[in-house]
């Protein structure tokens, strides 16, 4: 390029104009970067709040059902009057109804929080392990024992045969394990988690479910 053609580049106004353009472009880029960063921080904070609320609701419902089952068990084992046993049974039924009504909504919250494959893992563990292997047997055991409540010896035999104490303990440990799994997996529901991190969390979740919910 000839000197005549490049002379205009040496004009003071050129430097000012170029500086203005570059400053504008860089300034906009930097501003957008920090705006995106703040938006991600807001999303992370909201996710943490949603995760906490969903897990708390899930844990509360499960624990309420377990506590009412435990109270009913104590009434069946004691020399309590029939009215006390009936009251314990009614409170257990109330907890069961509330659990049944709120359960779909809680699972919907989990579905919103989790990636599809993680939600399927949690949903399967909830239905096939916590419900089918723990909650349903507890309910069946207590119902059978209630029908035999006039004969304490038979009641005791029935409760021991179904392993009610172990079932109630497992209901708490499994529920807590699933709550922890949801909380952990929810952090991988967005682009923030790497593939390796996601796979490690999924393996940890499956191991925890196998240990606490089988």
Backbone as a printed PyTorch tensor [residue, N CA C, xyz], in Angstrom:
tensor([[[  0.8610,  -1.1880,   0.0000],
         [  0.0000,   0.0000,   0.0000],
         [  0.8930,   1.2330,   0.0000]],

        [[  0.5890,   2.2150,  -0.9250],
         [  1.4280,   3.3960,  -1.0660],
         [  1.2680,   4.3090,   0.1280]],

        [[  2.2610,   5.2090,   0.2710],
         [  2.2380,   6.1450,   1.3920],
         [  1.0280,   7.0510,   1.3100]],

        [[  0.6350,   7.4280,   0.0550],
         [ -0.5070,   8.3260,  -0.0820],
         [ -1.7890,   7.6740,   0.4230]],

        [[ -1.8780,   6.3580,   0.1680],
         [ -3.0960,   5.6430,   0.5600],
         [ -3.1610,   5.3900,   2.0640]],

        [[ -2.0170,   5.4200,   2.7160],
         [ -2.0100,   5.1380,   4.1580],
         [ -1.8940,   6.3910,   5.0000]],

        [[ -1.7290,   7.5060,   4.3540],
         [ -1.5830,   8.7580,   5.1140],
         [ -2.8120,   9.0400,   5.9740]],

        [[ -3.9800,   8.6850,   5.4510],
         [ -5.2110,   8.9830,   6.2090],
         [ -5.2470,   8.2500,   7.5460]],

        [[ -4.5290,   7.1160,   7.6120],
         [ -4.5040,   6.3530,   8.8640],
         [ -3.7940,   7.1150,   9.9780]],

        [[ -2.9450,   8.0620,   9.5820],
         [ -2.1870,   8.8050,  10.5740],
         [ -2.9580,  10.0130,  11.1070]],

        [[ -4.1150,  10.2550,  10.5160],
         [ -4.8970,  11.4130,  10.9620],
         [ -5.3850,  11.1820,  12.3890]],

        [[ -5.2760,  12.1860,  13.2640],
         [ -5.7100,  12.0380,  14.6740],
         [ -7.1470,  11.5800,  14.8270]],

        [[ -7.9990,  12.0130,  13.9280],
         [ -9.4060,  11.6250,  14.0460],
         [ -9.6180,  10.1370,  13.8090]],

        [[ -8.7330,   9.5530,  12.9980],
         [ -8.8620,   8.1230,  12.7250],
         [ -8.6760,   7.3240,  14.0040]],

        [[ -7.6470,   7.6960,  14.7600],
         [ -7.4080,   6.9900,  16.0200],
         [ -8.5740,   7.1420,  16.9870]],

        [[ -9.1520,   8.3280,  16.9870],
         [-10.2930,   8.5750,  17.8860],
         [-11.4810,   7.7110,  17.4690]],

        [[-11.7540,   7.7060,  16.1540],
         [-12.8970,   6.9260,  15.6550],
         [-12.6810,   5.4350,  15.9080]],

        [[-11.4830,   4.9370,  15.5760],
         [-11.1920,   3.5140,  15.8000],
         [-11.2860,   3.1620,  17.2760]],

        [[-10.7510,   4.0530,  18.1070],
         [-10.8100,   3.8190,  19.5520],
         [-12.2410,   3.7680,  20.0450]],

        [[-13.0650,   4.6600,  19.4940],
         [-14.4780,   4.7010,  19.8880],
         [-15.1780,   3.4030,  19.4860]],

        [[-14.9120,   2.9620,  18.2590],
         [-15.5550,   1.7320,  17.7710],
         [-15.1260,   0.5270,  18.6020]],

        [[-13.8020,   0.4100,  18.8040],
         [-13.2920,  -0.7350,  19.5560],
         [-13.7850,  -0.7230,  20.9970]],

        [[-13.7950,   0.4630,  21.5760],
         [-14.2860,   0.5820,  22.9530],
         [-15.7440,   0.1790,  23.0410]],

        [[-16.5240,   0.5900,  22.0380],
         [-17.9430,   0.2410,  22.0290],
         [-18.1640,  -1.2470,  21.8920]],

        [[-17.4200,  -1.8470,  20.9600],
         [-17.5600,  -3.2940,  20.7340],
         [-17.1220,  -4.0810,  21.9610]],

        [[-15.9300,  -3.7330,  22.4680],
         [-15.4230,  -4.4500,  23.6340],
         [-16.2940,  -4.2050,  24.8580]],

        [[-16.7310,  -2.9410,  24.9940],
         [-17.5770,  -2.6190,  26.1410],
         [-18.8760,  -3.3940,  26.1120]],

        [[-19.4900,  -3.4880,  24.9280],
         [-20.7380,  -4.2440,  24.7920],
         [-20.5160,  -5.7200,  25.0820]],

        [[-19.4090,  -6.2470,  24.5700],
         [-19.0910,  -7.6570,  24.7820],
         [-18.8700,  -7.9650,  26.2630]],

        [[-18.1110,  -7.1020,  26.9200],
         [-17.8410,  -7.3020,  28.3480],
         [-19.1240,  -7.1800,  29.1650]],

        [[-19.9220,  -6.1750,  28.8150],
         [-21.2000,  -5.9880,  29.5290],
         [-22.0970,  -7.2010,  29.3680]],

        [[-22.1690,  -7.7150,  28.1320],
         [-23.0050,  -8.8950,  27.8780],
         [-22.4940, -10.1040,  28.6550]],

        [[-21.1670, -10.2240,  28.7320],
         [-20.5720, -11.3390,  29.4720],
         [-20.9960, -11.3180,  30.9380]],

        [[-20.9080, -10.1490,  31.5410],
         [-21.2830, -10.0480,  32.9590],
         [-22.7890, -10.2150,  33.1510]],

        [[-23.5810,  -9.7520,  32.1780],
         [-25.0290,  -9.9550,  32.2590],
         [-25.3720, -11.4400,  32.1840]],

        [[-24.7080, -12.1560,  31.2750],
         [-24.9310, -13.5970,  31.1600],
         [-24.5000, -14.3110,  32.4390]],

        [[-23.3970, -13.8640,  32.9970],
         [-22.8900, -14.4710,  34.2270],
         [-23.8840, -14.2610,  35.3720]],

        [[-24.4230, -13.0600,  35.4860],
         [-25.4110, -12.7790,  36.5380],
         [-26.6820, -13.5880,  36.3250]],

        [[-27.0690, -13.7610,  35.0640],
         [-28.2750, -14.5430,  34.7720],
         [-28.0760, -16.0110,  35.1690]],

        [[-26.8970, -16.5370,  34.9040],
         [-26.6050, -17.9100,  35.3160],
         [-26.6270, -18.0500,  36.8260]],

        [[-26.0870, -17.0480,  37.5110],
         [-26.0930, -17.0740,  38.9690],
         [-27.5190, -17.0490,  39.5090]],

        [[-28.3820, -16.2550,  38.8730],
         [-29.7890, -16.1920,  39.2760],
         [-30.4730, -17.5340,  39.0440]],

        [[-30.1740, -18.1680,  37.9070],
         [-30.7670, -19.4620,  37.6070],
         [-30.2990, -20.5230,  38.6010]],

        [[-29.0170, -20.4750,  38.9380],
         [-28.4850, -21.4170,  39.9250],
         [-29.1650, -21.2260,  41.2740]],

        [[-29.3230, -19.9700,  41.6710],
         [-29.9450, -19.6750,  42.9590],
         [-31.4000, -20.1460,  42.9860]],

        [[-32.1310, -19.9170,  41.8810],
         [-33.5330, -20.3460,  41.8220],
         [-33.6260, -21.8590,  41.8120]],

        [[-32.7110, -22.5180,  41.1080],
         [-32.6840, -23.9740,  41.0770],
         [-32.4580, -24.5330,  42.4790]],

        [[-31.5710, -23.9080,  43.2210],
         [-31.2930, -24.3610,  44.5850],
         [-32.5340, -24.2340,  45.4630]],

        [[-33.2700, -23.1330,  45.2960],
         [-34.5060, -22.9240,  46.0690],
         [-35.5550, -23.9630,  45.6870]],

        [[-35.7420, -24.1670,  44.3790],
         [-36.7330, -25.1400,  43.9150],
         [-36.3760, -26.5450,  44.3720]],

        [[-35.0930, -26.8620,  44.3040],
         [-34.6330, -28.1890,  44.7230],
         [-34.8950, -28.4080,  46.2090]],

        [[-34.5980, -27.4140,  46.9970],
         [-34.8000, -27.5190,  48.4440],
         [-36.2670, -27.7070,  48.7860]],

        [[-37.1380, -26.9180,  48.1520],
         [-38.5710, -27.0100,  48.4380],
         [-39.1370, -28.3640,  48.0190]],

        [[-38.7420, -28.8600,  46.8530],
         [-39.2510, -30.1480,  46.3750],
         [-38.8010, -31.2870,  47.2740]],

        [[-37.5400, -31.2680,  47.6570],
         [-36.9960, -32.3250,  48.5160],
         [-37.6340, -32.2710,  49.8970]],

        [[-37.8370, -31.0750,  50.4260],
         [-38.4800, -30.9420,  51.7370],
         [-39.9080, -31.4730,  51.7120]],

        [[-40.6320, -31.1500,  50.6580],
         [-42.0030, -31.6330,  50.5420],
         [-42.0340, -33.1560,  50.4530]],

        [[-41.1560, -33.7150,  49.6470],
         [-41.0580, -35.1650,  49.4860],
         [-40.7410, -35.8400,  50.8180]],

        [[-39.7560, -35.3190,  51.5240],
         [-39.3390, -35.9050,  52.8010],
         [-40.4390, -35.7850,  53.8560]],

        [[-41.1080, -34.6430,  53.8880],
         [-42.1680, -34.4220,  54.8740],
         [-43.3130, -35.4140,  54.6870]],

        [[-43.7500, -35.6040,  53.4560],
         [-44.8460, -36.5250,  53.1870],
         [-44.4870, -37.9540,  53.5780]],

        [[-43.2840, -38.3800,  53.2140],
         [-42.8540, -39.7370,  53.5330],
         [-42.7050, -39.9400,  55.0350]],

        [[-42.1440, -38.9410,  55.7140],
         [-41.9240, -39.0760,  57.1490],
         [-43.2460, -39.0510,  57.9150]],

        [[-44.1950, -38.2530,  57.4590],
         [-45.5110, -38.2120,  58.0980],
         [-46.1810, -39.5780,  58.0050]],

        [[-46.0800, -40.1940,  56.8570],
         [-46.6740, -41.5240,  56.7000],
         [-45.9720, -42.5390,  57.5920]],

        [[-44.6670, -42.4340,  57.6770],
         [-43.9030, -43.3620,  58.5210],
         [-44.2440, -43.1640,  59.9920]],

        [[-44.3150, -41.9230,  60.4350],
         [-44.6050, -41.6320,  61.8490],
         [-45.9850, -42.1460,  62.2300]],

        [[-46.9770, -41.9190,  61.3820],
         [-48.3340, -42.3940,  61.6690],
         [-48.3950, -43.9210,  61.6810]],

        [[-47.6290, -44.5530,  60.8270],
         [-47.5660, -46.0120,  60.8390],
         [-46.9280, -46.5070,  62.1350]],

        [[-45.9230, -45.8000,  62.5970],
         [-45.2410, -46.1700,  63.8370],
         [-46.1750, -46.0280,  65.0410]],

        [[-46.9770, -44.9630,  65.0530],
         [-47.9340, -44.7610,  66.1410],
         [-48.9910, -45.8650,  66.1330]],

        [[-49.4490, -46.2170,  64.9590],
         [-50.4270, -47.2970,  64.8420],
         [-49.8310, -48.6170,  65.3100]],

        [[-48.5890, -48.8470,  64.9720],
         [-47.8970, -50.0680,  65.4030],
         [-47.8340, -50.1450,  66.9180]],

        [[-47.4770, -49.0590,  67.5410],
         [-47.4000, -49.0290,  69.0150],
         [-48.7680, -49.2990,  69.6430]],

        [[-49.8130, -48.7500,  69.0410],
         [-51.1630, -48.9790,  69.5560],
         [-51.5550, -50.4480,  69.4290]],

        [[-51.1910, -51.0710,  68.3180],
         [-51.5080, -52.4810,  68.1070],
         [-50.7590, -53.3740,  69.0880]],

        [[-49.5400, -52.9900,  69.4150],
         [-48.7260, -53.8160,  70.3040],
         [-49.0550, -53.6130,  71.7860]],

        [[-49.6430, -52.4890,  72.0950],
         [-49.9270, -52.1830,  73.4920],
         [-51.2710, -52.7700,  73.9070]],

        [[-51.6010, -52.5410,  75.1390],
         [-52.9030, -52.9810,  75.6360],
         [-53.9030, -51.8370,  75.5450]],

        [[-53.7410, -51.0210,  74.5200],
         [-54.5900, -49.8430,  74.3450],
         [-56.0360, -50.2470,  74.0920]],

        [[-56.9310, -49.3650,  74.4740],
         [-58.3440, -49.5910,  74.2100],
         [-58.5950, -49.5440,  72.7000]],

        [[-59.6880, -50.1460,  72.2990],
         [-60.0130, -50.2300,  70.8820],
         [-60.1600, -48.8520,  70.2420]],

        [[-60.6800, -47.8770,  71.0080],
         [-60.8530, -46.5260,  70.4780],
         [-59.5060, -45.8860,  70.1460]],

        [[-58.4980, -46.1750,  70.9640],
         [-57.1640, -45.6300,  70.7130],
         [-56.5650, -46.2280,  69.4570]],

        [[-56.7850, -47.5140,  69.2740],
         [-56.2990, -48.1790,  68.0670],
         [-56.9980, -47.6030,  66.8330]],

        [[-58.3080, -47.3900,  66.9450],
         [-59.0630, -46.8240,  65.8240],
         [-58.5910, -45.4120,  65.4870]],

        [[-58.2900, -44.6260,  66.5260],
         [-57.7990, -43.2650,  66.2990],
         [-56.4570, -43.2840,  65.5810]],

        [[-55.5740, -44.1840,  66.0360],
         [-54.2610, -44.3060,  65.3880],
         [-54.4210, -44.7430,  63.9390]],

        [[-55.3660, -45.6530,  63.7050],
         [-55.6340, -46.1290,  62.3410],
         [-56.1500, -44.9720,  61.4750]],

        [[-57.0510, -44.1430,  62.0190],
         [-57.6090, -43.0270,  61.2570],
         [-56.5360, -41.9960,  60.9140]],

        [[-55.6500, -41.7190,  61.8570],
         [-54.5720, -40.7570,  61.5980],
         [-53.5960, -41.3080,  60.5500]],

        [[-53.3630, -42.6000,  60.5980],
         [-52.5180, -43.2250,  59.5840],
         [-53.1840, -43.1150,  58.2060]],

        [[-54.4940, -43.3490,  58.1550],
         [-55.2270, -43.2500,  56.8920],
         [-55.1990, -41.8210,  56.3550]],

        [[-55.3120, -40.8510,  57.2570],
         [-55.2480, -39.4470,  56.8310],
         [-53.8960, -39.1260,  56.2060]],

        [[-52.8340, -39.6240,  56.8430],
         [-51.4860, -39.4030,  56.3030],
         [-51.3120, -40.1050,  54.9620]],

        [[-51.9050, -41.2810,  54.8560],
         [-51.8280, -42.0350,  53.6010],
         [-52.5520, -41.2960,  52.4710]],

        [[-53.7250, -40.7530,  52.7880],
         [-54.4970, -40.0110,  51.7840],
         [-53.7300, -38.7630,  51.3420]],

        [[-53.1910, -38.0170,  52.3070],
         [-52.4260, -36.8110,  51.9700],
         [-51.2220, -37.1670,  51.1100]],

        [[-50.5270, -38.2330,  51.4830],
         [-49.3700, -38.6980,  50.7150],
         [-49.7840, -39.0540,  49.2890]],

        [[-50.9170, -39.7460,  49.1500],
         [-51.3920, -40.1720,  47.8320],
         [-51.7770, -38.9750,  46.9660]],

        [[-52.3760, -37.9550,  47.5870],
         [-52.8150, -36.7760,  46.8500],
         [-51.6300, -35.9170,  46.4220]],

        [[-50.6630, -35.7500,  47.3150],
         [-49.5230, -34.8630,  47.0510],
         [-48.4250, -35.5190,  46.2230]],

        [[-48.4040, -36.8320,  46.1920],
         [-47.3220, -37.5480,  45.5010],
         [-47.1770, -37.1600,  44.0300]],

        [[-48.2550, -37.1110,  43.2350],
         [-48.0770, -36.7490,  41.8200],
         [-47.4550, -35.3650,  41.6370]],

        [[-47.8850, -34.4100,  42.4640],
         [-47.3180, -33.0700,  42.3600],
         [-45.8370, -33.0320,  42.6840]],

        [[-45.4530, -33.8190,  43.6860],
         [-44.0370, -33.8790,  44.0500],
         [-43.2080, -34.4700,  42.9200]],

        [[-43.7270, -35.5170,  42.2910],
         [-43.0060, -36.1260,  41.1690],
         [-42.9100, -35.1600,  39.9900]],

        [[-43.9390, -34.3370,  39.8020],
         [-43.8760, -33.3260,  38.7420],
         [-42.7710, -32.3040,  39.0260]],

        [[-42.6280, -31.9300,  40.2950],
         [-41.5410, -31.0200,  40.6690],
         [-40.1920, -31.6560,  40.3560]],

        [[-40.0710, -32.9420,  40.6460],
         [-38.8220, -33.6460,  40.3540],
         [-38.5660, -33.6670,  38.8480]],

        [[-39.6300, -33.8680,  38.0750],
         [-39.4650, -33.9240,  36.6200],
         [-38.9820, -32.5900,  36.0690]],

        [[-39.4490, -31.4920,  36.6660],
         [-39.0090, -30.1610,  36.2410],
         [-37.5550, -29.9010,  36.6250]],

        [[-37.1240, -30.4920,  37.7190],
         [-35.7740, -30.2450,  38.2240],
         [-34.7160, -31.1040,  37.5450]],

        [[-35.1090, -32.3080,  37.1300],
         [-34.1270, -33.2910,  36.6880],
         [-34.1010, -33.4570,  35.1690]],

        [[-32.9410, -33.8370,  34.6740],
         [-32.8340, -34.2390,  33.2780],
         [-33.6660, -35.5100,  33.0910]],

        [[-34.1980, -35.7650,  31.8770],
         [-35.1030, -36.9080,  31.6660],
         [-34.5700, -38.2390,  32.1810]],

        [[-33.3010, -38.5430,  31.8840],
         [-32.7580, -39.8330,  32.3210],
         [-32.6330, -39.9050,  33.8370]],

        [[-32.3460, -38.7570,  34.4700],
         [-32.2500, -38.7330,  35.9340],
         [-33.6330, -38.8650,  36.5770]],

        [[-34.6250, -38.2340,  35.9590],
         [-35.9840, -38.3520,  36.4860],
         [-36.4670, -39.7930,  36.4030]],

        [[-36.1920, -40.4650,  35.3040],
         [-36.6160, -41.8590,  35.1600],
         [-35.9770, -42.7290,  36.2300]],

        [[-34.7230, -42.4490,  36.5410],
         [-34.0200, -43.1980,  37.5890],
         [-34.7140, -43.0150,  38.9420]],

        [[-35.0310, -41.7680,  39.2770],
         [-35.6690, -41.4650,  40.5630],
         [-37.0910, -42.0140,  40.6110]],

        [[-37.8460, -41.8080,  39.5330],
         [-39.2370, -42.2860,  39.4960],
         [-39.3010, -43.8000,  39.6540]],

        [[-38.4030, -44.4940,  38.9730],
         [-38.3690, -45.9530,  39.0660],
         [-38.0470, -46.4100,  40.4930]],

        [[-37.0580, -45.7770,  41.1070],
         [-36.6790, -46.1360,  42.4760],
         [-37.8160, -45.8400,  43.4480]],

        [[-38.5010, -44.7290,  43.2340],
         [-39.6070, -44.3570,  44.1040],
         [-40.7260, -45.3890,  44.0300]],

        [[-41.1380, -45.7340,  42.8200],
         [-42.2750, -46.6380,  42.6460],
         [-41.9130, -48.0940,  42.9380]],

        [[-40.7760, -48.5390,  42.4330],
         [-40.4220, -49.9510,  42.5310],
         [-39.7620, -50.3260,  43.8550]],

        [[-39.1450, -49.3600,  44.4990],
         [-38.4520, -49.6570,  45.7460],
         [-39.1930, -49.1200,  46.9700]],

        [[-39.3000, -47.7900,  47.0670],
         [-39.9120, -47.2010,  48.2560],
         [-41.3790, -47.6020,  48.4000]],

        [[-42.1210, -47.5440,  47.3100],
         [-43.5520, -47.8570,  47.3920],
         [-43.7990, -49.3640,  47.3900]],

        [[-43.3510, -50.0340,  46.3360],
         [-43.6840, -51.4550,  46.1710],
         [-43.0330, -52.3620,  47.2150]],

        [[-41.7970, -52.0520,  47.5960],
         [-41.0670, -52.9490,  48.4970],
         [-41.1260, -52.5430,  49.9680]],

        [[-41.5540, -51.2960,  50.2350],
         [-41.5260, -50.8230,  51.6240],
         [-42.8910, -50.3060,  52.0790]],

        [[-43.3940, -49.2560,  51.4450],
         [-44.6550, -48.6580,  51.8920],
         [-45.8480, -49.6150,  51.7640]],

        [[-45.9510, -50.2890,  50.6240],
         [-47.0800, -51.2090,  50.4290],
         [-47.0440, -52.3650,  51.4370]],

        [[-45.8960, -53.0070,  51.6620],
         [-45.8500, -54.0680,  52.6840],
         [-46.1790, -53.5660,  54.0950]],

        [[-45.7650, -52.3410,  54.4250],
         [-46.1010, -51.7680,  55.7380],
         [-47.6160, -51.6460,  55.8670]],

        [[-48.2310, -51.1090,  54.8590],
         [-49.6820, -50.9190,  54.8940],
         [-50.4120, -52.2590,  55.0020]],

        [[-49.9810, -53.2270,  54.2130],
         [-50.6030, -54.5530,  54.2470],
         [-50.4390, -55.1980,  55.6230]],

        [[-49.2530, -55.0970,  56.1710],
         [-48.9630, -55.6990,  57.4770],
         [-49.8420, -55.0870,  58.5680]],

        [[-49.9260, -53.7730,  58.6040],
         [-50.7330, -53.0920,  59.6260],
         [-52.2190, -53.3970,  59.4660]],

        [[-52.6740, -53.4940,  58.2360],
         [-54.0910, -53.7870,  57.9850],
         [-54.4530, -55.1880,  58.4720]],

        [[-53.5820, -56.1590,  58.1610],
         [-53.8250, -57.5340,  58.6160],
         [-53.8060, -57.5990,  60.1410]],

        [[-52.8270, -56.9360,  60.7520],
         [-52.7180, -56.9410,  62.2140],
         [-53.9320, -56.2720,  62.8610]],

        [[-54.4410, -55.2310,  62.2330],
         [-55.6100, -54.5420,  62.7730],
         [-56.8270, -55.4670,  62.8090]],

        [[-56.9960, -56.2710,  61.7910],
         [-58.1070, -57.2190,  61.7400],
         [-57.9940, -58.2770,  62.8360]],

        [[-56.7780, -58.4500,  63.3560],
         [-56.5540, -59.4590,  64.4000],
         [-56.3870, -58.8220,  65.7810]],

        [[-56.7270, -57.5400,  65.8940],
         [-56.3870, -56.7740,  67.0930],
         [-56.9790, -57.3090,  68.3960]],

        [[-57.9830, -58.1600,  68.3180],
         [-58.5750, -58.7200,  69.5420],
         [-57.6800, -59.7760,  70.1740]],

        [[-56.7640, -60.3150,  69.4050],
         [-55.8470, -61.3460,  69.9130],
         [-54.4140, -60.8200,  69.8010]],

        [[-53.8780, -60.3280,  70.9260],
         [-52.5540, -59.6980,  70.9230],
         [-51.4520, -60.6700,  70.5100]],

        [[-51.6090, -61.9100,  70.8680],
         [-50.5870, -62.8900,  70.5120],
         [-50.5080, -63.0750,  69.0020]],

        [[-51.6630, -63.1280,  68.3710],
         [-51.7010, -63.2660,  66.9120],
         [-51.1740, -62.0020,  66.2440]],

        [[-51.5390, -60.8620,  66.8040],
         [-51.0490, -59.5880,  66.2680],
         [-49.5240, -59.5460,  66.3010]],

        [[-48.9680, -59.9160,  67.4350],
         [-47.5060, -59.9190,  67.5840],
         [-46.8560, -60.8410,  66.5680]],

        [[-47.4510, -62.0000,  66.3920],
         [-46.9060, -62.9730,  65.4360],
         [-46.9480, -62.4170,  64.0110]],

        [[-48.0480, -61.7740,  63.6640],
         [-48.1970, -61.1960,  62.3180],
         [-47.1730, -60.0840,  62.0730]],

        [[-47.0340, -59.2020,  63.0540],
         [-46.1030, -58.0820,  62.9150],
         [-44.6600, -58.5550,  62.8100]],

        [[-44.3180, -59.5560,  63.5970],
         [-42.9590, -60.0970,  63.5370],
         [-42.7080, -60.7900,  62.2040]],

        [[-43.7270, -61.5020,  61.7230],
         [-43.5710, -62.2530,  60.4770],
         [-43.3240, -61.3390,  59.2780]],

        [[-43.9570, -60.1720,  59.2810],
         [-43.7650, -59.2730,  58.1300],
         [-42.5740, -58.3300,  58.3160]],

        [[-41.8990, -58.4340,  59.4680],
         [-40.7140, -57.5960,  59.6880],
         [-41.0290, -56.1230,  59.7140]],

        [[-42.0790, -55.7780,  60.4500],
         [-42.5710, -54.4030,  60.4270],
         [-41.5390, -53.3810,  60.9050]],

        [[-40.7620, -53.7390,  61.9270],
         [-39.7790, -52.7830,  62.4530],
         [-38.7080, -52.4610,  61.4170]],

        [[-38.2610, -53.4830,  60.7210],
         [-37.2470, -53.2740,  59.6800],
         [-37.8280, -52.4640,  58.5230]],

        [[-39.0800, -52.7560,  58.1720],
         [-39.7210, -52.0180,  57.0850],
         [-39.8320, -50.5340,  57.4120]],

        [[-40.2220, -50.2280,  58.6510],
         [-40.3530, -48.8270,  59.0430],
         [-39.0020, -48.1200,  59.0360]],

        [[-37.9740, -48.8090,  59.4800],
         [-36.6340, -48.2110,  59.4600],
         [-36.1740, -47.9770,  58.0240]],

        [[-36.4360, -48.9310,  57.1610],
         [-36.0530, -48.7960,  55.7550],
         [-36.8330, -47.6850,  55.0620]],

        [[-38.0590, -47.4520,  55.5060],
         [-38.8480, -46.3820,  54.8860],
         [-38.1740, -45.0300,  55.0900]],

        [[-37.5580, -44.8450,  56.2700],
         [-36.8530, -43.5960,  56.5370],
         [-35.5410, -43.5130,  55.7730]],

        [[-34.7590, -44.5780,  55.8180],
         [-33.4490, -44.5480,  55.1570],
         [-33.5880, -44.4420,  53.6370]],

        [[-34.5770, -45.1270,  53.0810],
         [-34.7890, -45.0610,  51.6290],
         [-35.2800, -43.6820,  51.2210]],

        [[-36.2220, -43.1360,  51.9860],
         [-36.7340, -41.7990,  51.6900],
         [-35.6170, -40.7560,  51.7350]],

        [[-34.7800, -40.8420,  52.7570],
         [-33.6640, -39.9010,  52.8810],
         [-32.6720, -40.0700,  51.7330]],

        [[-32.4260, -41.3190,  51.3450],
         [-31.5020, -41.5810,  50.2410],
         [-32.0390, -41.0090,  48.9340]],

        [[-33.3310, -41.1870,  48.6850],
         [-33.9220, -40.6540,  47.4580],
         [-33.9120, -39.1330,  47.4500]],

        [[-34.1660, -38.5280,  48.6060],
         [-34.1120, -37.0650,  48.6990],
         [-32.7100, -36.5640,  48.3670]],

        [[-31.7040, -37.2480,  48.8970],
         [-30.3170, -36.8650,  48.6220],
         [-29.9760, -37.0580,  47.1480]],

        [[-30.4820, -38.1270,  46.5580],
         [-30.2450, -38.4060,  45.1360],
         [-30.8410, -37.2970,  44.2650]],

        [[-32.0730, -36.9030,  44.5690],
         [-32.7230, -35.8270,  43.8010],
         [-31.9200, -34.5340,  43.9140]],

        [[-31.5260, -34.2010,  45.1320],
         [-30.7610, -32.9720,  45.3520],
         [-29.4570, -32.9900,  44.5630]],

        [[-28.7940, -34.1320,  44.5430],
         [-27.5140, -34.2380,  43.8550],
         [-27.6930, -34.2140,  42.3370]],

        [[-28.6590, -34.9880,  41.8380],
         [-28.8540, -35.0730,  40.3900],
         [-29.4040, -33.7800,  39.8000]],

        [[-30.1140, -32.9990,  40.6060],
         [-30.6790, -31.7390,  40.1010],
         [-29.5850, -30.7940,  39.6350]],

        [[-28.3910, -30.9300,  40.1740],
         [-27.2850, -30.0620,  39.7810],
         [-26.7550, -30.3980,  38.3880]],

        [[-27.1730, -31.5320,  37.8350],
         [-26.7080, -31.9230,  36.5010],
         [-27.7980, -31.7530,  35.4520]],

        [[-28.8690, -31.0480,  35.8030],
         [-29.9930, -30.9170,  34.8800],
         [-29.7680, -29.8390,  33.8260]],

        [[-28.6660, -29.1270,  33.9150],
         [-28.3980, -28.0780,  32.9290],
         [-27.0230, -28.2850,  32.3160]],

        [[-26.6480, -27.3100,  31.4770],
         [-25.3570, -27.4090,  30.8040],
         [-24.1810, -27.1960,  31.7420]],

        [[-24.4550, -26.8420,  33.0040],
         [-23.3680, -26.5550,  33.9260],
         [-22.5670, -27.8100,  34.2770]],

        [[-23.2270, -28.9650,  34.2620],
         [-22.5290, -30.1910,  34.6490],
         [-21.8720, -30.8410,  33.4420]],

        [[-20.6620, -31.3340,  33.6240],
         [-19.9790, -32.0280,  32.5430],
         [-20.5410, -33.4380,  32.3900]],

        [[-20.2520, -34.0750,  31.2630],
         [-20.7270, -35.4330,  31.0170],
         [-20.1590, -36.3950,  32.0550]],

        [[-18.8770, -36.2260,  32.3750],
         [-18.2450, -37.1010,  33.3540],
         [-18.8800, -36.9200,  34.7350]],

        [[-19.1420, -35.6790,  35.1040],
         [-19.7580, -35.3980,  36.3970],
         [-21.1600, -36.0110,  36.4650]],

        [[-21.9000, -35.8930,  35.3590],
         [-23.2510, -36.4610,  35.3020],
         [-23.2120, -37.9710,  35.4730]],

        [[-22.3040, -38.6190,  34.7690],
         [-22.2040, -40.0800,  34.8540],
         [-21.8030, -40.5330,  36.2590]],

        [[-20.9100, -39.7910,  36.8900],
         [-20.4810, -40.1410,  38.2420],
         [-21.6230, -39.9820,  39.2380]],

        [[-22.4070, -38.9240,  39.0810],
         [-23.5440, -38.7060,  39.9740],
         [-24.6130, -39.7800,  39.7760]],

        [[-24.8380, -40.1740,  38.5310],
         [-25.8180, -41.2210,  38.2620],
         [-25.3890, -42.5460,  38.8740]],

        [[-24.1110, -42.8700,  38.7590],
         [-23.6090, -44.1060,  39.3660],
         [-23.7530, -44.0490,  40.8850]],

        [[-23.4110, -42.9060,  41.4720],
         [-23.5490, -42.7340,  42.9160],
         [-25.0110, -42.8750,  43.3430]],

        [[-25.9160, -42.3390,  42.5210],
         [-27.3560, -42.4300,  42.8230],
         [-27.8220, -43.8760,  42.7960]],

        [[-27.4310, -44.6170,  41.7790],
         [-27.8300, -46.0280,  41.6870],
         [-27.2670, -46.8350,  42.8460]],

        [[-26.0160, -46.5530,  43.2230],
         [-25.4000, -47.2670,  44.3520],
         [-26.1530, -46.9770,  45.6500]],

        [[-26.5200, -45.7110,  45.8590],
         [-27.2190, -45.3270,  47.0760],
         [-28.6070, -45.9820,  47.1470]],

        [[-29.2990, -46.0010,  46.0110],
         [-30.6270, -46.6320,  45.9600],
         [-30.5180, -48.1240,  46.2370]],

        [[-29.5160, -48.7730,  45.6310],
         [-29.3250, -50.2060,  45.8680],
         [-29.0080, -50.5020,  47.3240]],

        [[-28.2890, -49.6170,  47.9680],
         [-27.8870, -49.8350,  49.3540],
         [-29.0350, -49.5840,  50.3400]],

        [[-29.8360, -48.5550,  50.0990],
         [-30.8260, -48.1250,  51.0910],
         [-32.2740, -48.4900,  50.7780]],

        [[-32.5430, -48.8900,  49.5450],
         [-33.9590, -49.0540,  49.1450],
         [-34.3190, -50.4500,  48.6400]],

        [[-33.4070, -51.3910,  48.6940],
         [-33.7210, -52.7310,  48.2130],
         [-34.4900, -53.5420,  49.2560]]])
